[in-house]
Amino acid sequence: MSRGKDIVDIAGLTPPAQQTPAGPSLRGRPWLAVMFKCCHVYSRVYRSRRDEVYEGRCPKCQRALRVPIGPGGTSNRFFEAE
């Protein structure tokens, strides 16, 4: 039985399999898994093209979410948004 691989985003390390040409595709872009408590749904929030923040919206009510990227940061990839 084959299992999927977990992918961890480590600054400065990008395996060749994750490198993608510039374009509209989100494939290979870093993301966070977010539980939007406003509508009780999960969604991915992707890193901005300038690598400054993770930006996304609740898929049901479209409430905006911005998660800043800063020094030190965290290794967590799953979050809840109020």
C-alpha positions as CSV (number, residue, x, y, z in Angstrom):
1,M,0.0,0.0,0.0
2,S,1.4,3.3,-1.1
3,R,1.2,6.3,1.2
4,G,1.5,10.0,0.3
5,K,4.6,12.0,1.5
6,D,4.3,14.8,3.9
7,I,6.0,18.0,2.6
8,V,7.6,20.4,5.1
9,D,8.6,23.9,3.8
10,I,12.1,24.7,5.0
11,A,13.5,28.1,3.9
12,G,16.3,27.7,1.4
13,L,15.6,24.0,0.6
14,T,13.4,23.3,-2.4
15,P,13.6,19.7,-3.8
16,P,13.6,19.7,-7.6
17,A,10.2,17.9,-7.7
18,Q,8.6,20.9,-6.0
19,Q,10.1,23.5,-8.4
20,T,7.5,24.8,-10.8
21,P,7.6,27.4,-13.6
22,A,6.1,30.8,-12.8
23,G,2.4,31.0,-13.6
24,P,-1.0,30.8,-12.2
25,S,-0.6,27.2,-10.7
26,L,-0.6,26.8,-6.9
27,R,1.2,23.5,-7.2
28,G,4.4,23.6,-5.0
29,R,3.5,26.8,-3.2
30,P,3.7,26.7,0.6
31,W,0.4,26.6,2.4
32,L,-1.1,26.4,5.9
33,A,-4.2,24.4,6.8
34,V,-6.7,26.6,8.6
35,M,-9.9,25.8,10.4
36,F,-12.2,28.8,9.9
37,K,-14.3,28.7,13.1
38,C,-16.8,31.3,11.6
39,C,-18.2,28.6,9.3
40,H,-16.6,25.4,10.7
41,V,-14.7,24.6,7.5
42,Y,-11.1,23.8,6.7
43,S,-9.2,25.4,3.8
44,R,-5.6,26.0,2.6
45,V,-4.1,29.5,2.9
46,Y,-1.2,30.0,0.5
47,R,1.9,32.1,0.8
48,S,1.9,35.4,-1.1
49,R,4.1,35.6,-4.2
50,R,6.4,38.1,-2.3
51,D,6.8,35.7,0.6
52,E,5.6,38.3,3.2
53,V,2.3,36.7,4.4
54,Y,0.0,33.7,4.0
55,E,-3.3,35.1,2.6
56,G,-6.6,33.4,2.1
57,R,-10.4,33.6,2.7
58,C,-13.0,31.5,4.3
59,P,-14.5,29.4,1.5
60,K,-18.0,30.0,2.7
61,C,-18.3,33.6,4.0
62,Q,-15.2,35.0,2.3
63,R,-13.8,36.4,5.6
64,A,-10.1,37.5,4.9
65,L,-7.1,36.0,6.7
66,R,-3.5,37.3,6.7
67,V,-0.8,35.4,8.6
68,P,2.5,37.4,8.7
69,I,5.8,35.6,8.2
70,G,8.5,36.7,10.6
71,P,11.8,35.7,12.0
72,G,11.7,32.8,14.4
73,G,8.2,31.7,13.1
74,T,6.7,28.4,13.8
75,S,6.9,24.9,12.4
76,N,3.1,24.4,12.8
77,R,1.1,24.0,9.6
78,F,-2.4,23.7,11.1
79,F,-4.2,26.6,12.7
80,E,-7.6,27.9,13.7
81,A,-9.0,31.3,12.7
82,E,-11.6,33.1,14.8
